[in-house]
Amino acid sequence: MLKCTSCGREYSLRKPYQRCECGEPLELELFKSTPGIGRRIWERFLGFFPFELNPDLSLGEGDTSLTKAKKLSKELGVKLYLKNETLNPTWSFKDRGTYIGIHRALQLGFEKIGTVSTGNMAASVAAYGARAGLETYILVSSTIPEEKLKALALYGARIIKVQGDYGELYYKSLKIGRKRGIYFINSDDPFRVEGYKTISFEIIEEVTPDYVVVPTSSGGLFRGIVKGFLELKESELIEKLPCFVVVQAEGCSPICKAFNDRKEKIERFESPHTIAHAIENPCPPSGNAVLRLLKKIKGLCVAVSDEEILDAQRALGKEGLFVQPASATGIAAIRKLKEKEIIEDGTIEENSRVVSILTGSGLKTLSHVEGGEIKECWLQELEECLRYREEKEMSLQGY
């Protein structure tokens, strides 16, 4: 059974319902089960899904690493873990949701799928559509960079550049999809949310966190991660929920603005502009649902500047991880939480276990990456060049 996240109206699973008549997103009921034995996350937590899963539709998504960030843990005074979603087949967390979304489309008898995206989700749906042999439509903004279009074309999807309000395109696609027989697996589709909760299951297999920090755009990822932890608690696999932190960029932060202004509903964020394009959604379709969740679970919402984001991206690089700016917002938010009196005791407690979700690879957004110092030399001068470099580094370190 599907249920509205706002008014509570129920909908049958036999039809392709995605949003309630009141305009708010739908969600599946909480599952209560016991994990089993299996090589894949989908096998170990099979009882937490509404249908049997077909491994032939998989590209190897999930089971990503949870890496201890040694340098940042020392800097921040916490035990920081990084959930590295860049390791998924198309380099982002979207693959988990697409895998479940494809099952839903096939269950309902669809032969055509689609999505509205200019980045991570576009690549994911195009790849999984090709895997399943489905006719796939990718609707993108007219301003999409050429490098992203090239990455999509390889999968054979039908790509359509759409002029006009990109936020309205989400709702328009659902309407046209119902008419044309296309199942649009958009950002907060209820079955996409089901895929994202596997992140929570994997985290709890390794560590019981005190905080989980989630870069947030449409709100689907946040809803999925929270739902996963709620199901773990319902199944008595954990005793309490962690503190959940929504992170947005200051240049496009409609959820954080509404949260901090204590409003019940989000308002469209005018003139959005941020380096974190993957979370640059001025009117997130699950924005109100996220606000309701934050209030219910007593979560936090933090907005960070582009400068803070780029600093965090460089810090993650020193941990050996290259992520897109949106992924780095989590680290920027943790720094902010440590520095400012945002929560009751003024800071995240020392030695707290904190998990930050790294949503996508830095290879997807190379245009803003600054090049390091590069020195050239002739082959016969190589030894002298290396010596110069060593001497310079020692000088900078005060030797």
Residue pairs with C-beta under 8 A, 6 or more apart in sequence:
1 10
1 11
1 12
1 13
1 28
1 29
2 10
2 11
2 12
2 13
2 17
2 26
2 27
2 28
2 190
3 9
3 10
3 11
3 26
3 27
3 28
3 29
4 10
4 11
4 20
4 22
4 24
4 25
4 26
4 27
5 20
5 24
5 25
5 26
5 27
5 223
5 286
5 289
5 292
6 20
6 22
6 24
6 288
6 289
6 292
7 20
7 22
7 24
9 20
9 21
9 22
11 17
11 20
11 26
13 50
15 108
16 108
16 110
16 178
16 183
17 26
18 25
18 26
18 174
18 184
18 186
18 189
18 190
19 25
19 26
19 174
19 285
20 26
24 288
24 289
25 188
25 190
25 223
25 285
25 286
25 289
26 190
27 190
27 193
27 223
27 227
27 289
28 50
28 190
28 191
28 193
28 194
30 227
30 230
30 231
30 234
31 47
31 48
31 49
31 50
31 231
31 234
31 235
32 231
32 234
32 235
33 45
33 47
33 48
33 231
33 235
34 47
34 235
35 44
35 45
35 47
35 201
35 237
36 43
36 44
36 45
36 46
36 47
37 43
37 44
38 44
38 46
40 55
40 58
40 62
40 63
41 62
41 63
41 198
41 201
41 202
42 49
42 53
42 55
42 58
42 62
42 99
42 198
44 201
45 198
45 201
46 52
46 53
48 197
48 201
48 231
49 100
49 194
50 191
50 194
51 103
51 107
53 99
53 100
53 103
54 103
57 99
57 102
57 103
57 106
57 128
57 131
57 132
58 99
59 89
59 90
59 95
59 99
59 127
59 128
59 131
60 88
60 89
61 88
61 89
61 95
61 96
61 98
61 99
62 88
62 95
62 96
62 99
62 198
62 202
63 202
64 83
64 84
64 85
64 86
64 87
64 88
64 202
65 83
65 84
65 87
66 81
66 82
66 83
66 84
66 202
66 203
66 206
66 207
66 355
67 81
67 82
67 84
67 319
67 321
68 79
68 80
68 81
68 82
69 80
69 81
69 82
69 316
69 319
70 319
71 315
71 318
71 319
72 80
72 315
72 316
72 319
72 331
73 79
73 80
75 315
76 334
76 335
76 338
76 348
76 354
77 338
77 350
77 351
78 334
78 338
78 348
78 350
78 351
78 352
78 353
78 354
79 351
79 352
79 353
79 354
80 334
80 354
80 355
80 356
81 203
81 206
81 207
81 209
81 353
81 354
81 355
81 356
82 316
82 319
82 321
82 355
82 356
82 358
83 199
83 202
83 203
83 355
83 356
83 357
83 358
84 321
84 358
85 92
85 93
85 199
85 327
85 357
85 358
85 359
85 360
86 92
86 321
86 322
86 323
86 327
86 358
86 360
86 361
86 362
88 94
88 95
88 96
89 95
89 127
90 120
90 123
90 124
90 127
91 120
91 123
91 360
91 361
91 363
91 364
92 120
92 121
92 123
92 124
92 359
92 360
92 361
92 364
93 120
93 196
93 199
93 221
93 357
93 359
93 360
94 120
94 121
94 123
94 124
94 125
94 360
95 124
95 127
95 128
96 195
96 196
96 198
96 199
97 124
97 185
97 189
97 191
97 192
97 193
97 194
97 195
97 196
97 220
97 224
98 121
98 124
98 125
98 127
98 128
98 185
98 192
98 195
99 128
99 195
100 191
100 192
100 194
100 195
101 113
101 125
101 183
101 185
101 189
101 191
101 192
101 195
102 113
102 128
102 129
102 131
102 132
102 134
102 185
103 191
104 183
104 185
104 189
104 191
105 113
105 134
105 183
105 185
106 132
106 134
108 183
110 134
110 181
110 182
110 183
111 134
111 135
111 181
112 134
112 135
112 136
112 137
112 180
112 181
112 182
112 183
113 125
113 129
113 132
113 134
113 135
113 136
113 137
113 182
113 183
113 184
113 185
114 125
114 136
114 137
114 138
114 139
114 173
114 177
114 182
114 183
114 184
114 185
115 121
115 122
115 124
115 125
115 137
115 138
115 139
115 173
115 184
115 185
115 186
116 139
116 140
116 166
116 169
116 170
116 173
116 184
116 186
116 187
117 125
117 138
117 139
117 140
117 187
118 140
118 141
118 143
118 144
118 148
118 166
118 277
119 148
119 277
119 278
119 360
119 364
120 278
120 359
120 360
120 364
121 186
121 187
122 138
122 140
122 148
122 152
123 151
123 152
123 155
125 136
125 138
125 157
125 185
126 136
126 138
126 152
126 155
126 156
126 157
127 155
129 135
129 136
129 155
129 157
130 136
130 155
130 156
130 157
135 158
136 155
136 156
136 157
136 158
137 157
137 158
137 160
137 182
138 152
138 157
138 158
138 159
138 160
139 160
139 162
139 169
139 173
140 148
140 149
140 152
140 159
140 160
140 161
140 162
141 161
141 162
141 166
141 169
142 161
142 162
142 163
144 161
145 367
147 366
148 364
149 159
152 159
153 159
162 169
167 268
167 281
167 282
167 283
170 186
170 187
170 285
171 285
173 184
173 186
174 184
174 186
176 182
177 183
177 184
185 191
185 192
186 192
186 285
187 217
187 218
187 219
187 220
187 281
187 284
187 285
187 286
188 218
188 219
188 220
188 223
188 285
188 286
188 289
189 220
192 220
192 224
193 220
193 223
193 224
193 227
194 224
194 227
195 224
196 220
196 221
196 223
196 224
196 225
196 227
196 228
197 224
197 225
197 227
197 228
197 231
198 228
199 224
199 225
199 228
199 357
200 212
200 224
200 225
200 226
200 227
200 228
200 229
200 231
200 232
201 228
201 232
203 209
203 212
203 355
204 229
204 232
204 237
204 238
207 353
207 355
208 238
208 242
208 353
209 242
209 353
209 354
209 355
210 242
210 243
210 348
210 349
210 352
210 353
210 354
211 242
211 243
211 244
211 245
211 334
211 348
211 352
211 353
211 354
211 355
212 225
212 229
212 242
212 243
212 244
212 245
212 354
212 355
212 357
213 245
213 247
213 330
213 333
213 334
213 354
213 355
213 356
213 357
214 221
214 222
214 225
214 244
214 245
214 246
214 247
214 330
214 357
215 221
215 247
215 248
215 276
215 278
215 279
215 326
215 327
215 329
215 330
215 357
215 359
216 222
216 246
216 247
216 248
216 255
216 279
216 284
216 290
217 248
217 278
217 279
217 280
217 281
217 284
217 326
218 281
218 284
218 285
218 286
218 287
219 255
219 284
219 285
219 286
219 287
219 289
219 290
220 286
221 357
221 359
222 244
222 246
222 286
222 290
222 293
223 286
223 289
223 290
223 293
225 244
225 357
226 244
226 293
226 297
229 238
229 241
229 242
229 244
230 241
232 238
233 239
233 240
233 241
241 297
242 355
243 298
243 299
243 300
243 343
244 293
244 294
244 297
244 299
244 300
245 299
245 300
245 301
245 302
245 330
245 333
245 337
246 255
246 256
246 259
246 290
246 294
246 299
246 300
246 301
246 302
247 301
247 302
247 303
247 304
247 329
247 330
247 332
247 333
248 254
248 255
248 256
248 279
248 301
248 302
248 303
248 304
248 329
249 274
249 275
249 276
249 279
249 280
249 303
249 304
249 305
249 306
249 309
249 326
249 329
250 274
250 303
250 304
250 305
250 306
251 272
251 273
251 274
251 275
251 276
251 280
251 305
251 306
252 269
252 272
252 273
252 274
252 276
252 279
252 280
252 281
252 282
253 269
253 303
254 266
254 267
254 268
254 269
254 281
254 282
254 283
254 284
254 287
255 266
255 284
255 287
255 290
255 291
255 301
256 301
256 302
256 303
257 266
257 267
257 269
257 303
258 264
258 265
258 266
258 267
258 287
258 291
259 291
259 294
259 301
260 301
263 291
264 288
264 291
265 287
265 288
265 291
266 283
266 284
266 287
266 288
266 291
268 282
268 283
269 282
269 283
270 282
272 280
272 281
272 282
273 280
274 280
274 306
274 309
275 306
275 309
275 310
275 325
275 368
276 306
276 309
276 324
276 325
276 326
276 328
276 329
277 325
277 326
277 365
278 324
278 325
278 326
278 327
278 359
278 360
278 364
278 365
279 326
279 329
284 290
293 299
294 300
294 301
300 337
300 342
300 343
302 333
302 336
302 337
302 342
304 312
304 329
304 332
304 333
304 336
305 332
306 325
308 332
308 335
308 336
309 325
309 328
309 329
309 332
310 325
310 328
310 368
311 332
312 328
312 329
312 330
312 331
312 332
312 335
313 323
313 325
313 327
313 328
313 362
315 328
315 331
316 322
316 323
316 327
316 328
316 331
316 358
321 358
322 361
322 362
322 363
323 358
323 359
323 360
323 361
323 362
324 359
324 360
324 361
324 362
324 364
324 365
325 365
325 368
326 359
326 360
327 357
327 358
327 359
327 360
327 362
330 356
330 357
330 358
331 356
334 348
334 354
334 356
336 342
337 343
337 347
337 348
338 347
338 348
341 347
348 354
362 369
375 385
375 388
375 389
377 384
377 385
